[in-house]
Amino acid sequence: MDSQTVRAKHKEFLFPCVANYYAEPVVIAEAHGASVTDLDGREYLDFFGGILTAGIGHSHPEFVKRIQDQVARLVHTSSVYPTVEQTKVAERLTKITPGKLKKSFFTTSGTEADETAVMLAKIYTGQQEIIVLRHSYAGRSQGAIAITGQQPWRVLPTQIAGVKHALSPYCYRCPLGLEYPDCGIRCAQDIEDLIRTTTNGRPAAFMAEPIQGAGGFITPPREYFEIAVGIIRKYGAVFICDEVQTGWGRTGDKWCGIEHWGVEPEIMTFAKSIANGFPVGATIATEEVANAFTGLSLSTFGGNPISMAAADVTMDVMERENTPKRSAERGKQLRDALEELKKRFAFIGDVRGMGLMQGIEFVEDRKTKEPSAKKTTAFLEACKKQGLLIGKGGLYGNVVRIAPSLLITKSEIDDGVKRMERALAELQ
Ligand SMILES: Cc1ncc(COP(=O)(O)O)c(C=O)c1O
């Protein structure tokens, strides 16, 4: 089959909501490291890692071998049996997460990990209301859609009562029209007002991403989480930290994104790169919080031996290669280069992010900050022409997301930046 046929069959046999990038979507046939090859034999440098998922690169040899061995030995047990693989990953998780996080529940996606976290917070506190953020993304179930703070993803009206959307710490487009640091982090302070005016004063949880991923890599100011979490704890709520995009070294120097803000969550969720492409969702909680979940709940495929082997070997490679440190180093190289590009191209309004999670916000005009989805789409196409795959996001569809493998090399970053530079010149 050639790419054209696959694209046609995709259109014919899949829901139209399974939307692809590009006017002519790339049909990926093979991928190794940071390199991806399409069905027609064209090679691309992958600067998006399958939505921040190929954390140790595509088809890492150690990863491939471990999966092959596992498939030959044990594929499925369901969660009604304990396994070596699952308990091993659960124990390892306690070592790379901050604070007293201790007990885990494994599922097959970030959506389920977040759903599990919210359910657990409600069970533990005996309360129902949840504080979340505008511009957030939590997945595609009806519960996750209710939490998600972006209209395009909310394909149904809110199905769950008691979800309150606090202001996003979106400094570039401050919802209060203020400037950091003179703002006094009013967006965080406003959570108290939100609780006192729109809830019964006893929320179950505050759930937030350290960096709002699908929201366009919105990076909260340094003081944000200490203030926000301080407030919600005063009202008896727990903090659920959604590390689905930021997890395991992505933000540089630390294993978990929230560690940069010095706050310890009661519940944390992971997915995406923790198993380098295998469908794994993880919800970890402190012993006290987790122990409240005594009712029955199972996941047929959650924590299955192959997925757990994938997470285990991903962790082996990440620890050995010290991906947090590599992400910080390569992230700085990338960020410096993007800041240089911002100086040259007036339609780049903002560059932000941490480690190997860097975003570029495109605008029509730096003064008005009018979002430019058109330029963003054109940039994606121009990068494709240069043989470079990147991502996009943001409520206005005007943020480019760059998040390659955490094992990306110095020369691959240089190469990718050169390709972006040529693409930007084409847009000029
Ligand atoms: C922060 C965050 N949470 C949850 C999800 C949902 O994960 P999944 O697509 O694996 O269900 C995503 C997916 O992009 C995400 O970015």
The ligand as an SDF file (V2000), in Angstrom:
LIG
                    3D

 16 16  0  0  0  0  0  0  0  0999 V2000
   -1.7880   16.6210   30.2700 C   0  0  0  0  0  0  0  0  0  0  0  0
   -2.5560   15.4960   29.6510 C   0  0  0  0  0  0  0  0  0  0  0  0
   -3.3660   14.7670   30.4220 N   0  0  0  0  0  0  0  0  0  0  0  0
   -4.0620   13.7400   29.9160 C   0  0  0  0  0  0  0  0  0  0  0  0
   -3.9860   13.4110   28.5710 C   0  0  0  0  0  0  0  0  0  0  0  0
   -4.7620   12.2560   28.0250 C   0  0  0  0  0  0  0  0  0  0  0  0
   -3.8960   11.2330   27.6610 O   0  0  0  0  0  0  0  0  0  0  0  0
   -4.3310   10.0850   26.6060 P   0  0  0  0  0  0  0  0  0  0  0  0
   -4.3850   10.7270   25.2640 O   0  0  0  0  0  0  0  0  0  0  0  0
   -3.2490    9.0620   26.7560 O   0  0  0  0  0  0  0  0  0  0  0  0
   -5.6410    9.5790   27.0540 O   0  0  0  0  0  0  0  0  0  0  0  0
   -3.1370   14.1440   27.7420 C   0  0  0  0  0  0  0  0  0  0  0  0
   -3.0050   13.8260   26.3100 C   0  0  0  0  0  0  0  0  0  0  0  0
   -2.4940   14.5580   25.5090 O   0  0  0  0  0  0  0  0  0  0  0  0
   -2.4140   15.2230   28.2920 C   0  0  0  0  0  0  0  0  0  0  0  0
   -1.6180   15.9850   27.5280 O   0  0  0  0  0  0  0  0  0  0  0  0
  1  2  1  0
  2  3  1  0
  2 15  2  0
  3  4  2  0
  4  5  1  0
  5  6  1  0
  5 12  2  0
  6  7  1  0
  7  8  1  0
  8  9  2  0
  8 10  1  0
  8 11  1  0
 12 13  1  0
 12 15  1  0
 13 14  2  0
 15 16  1  0
M  END
$$$$
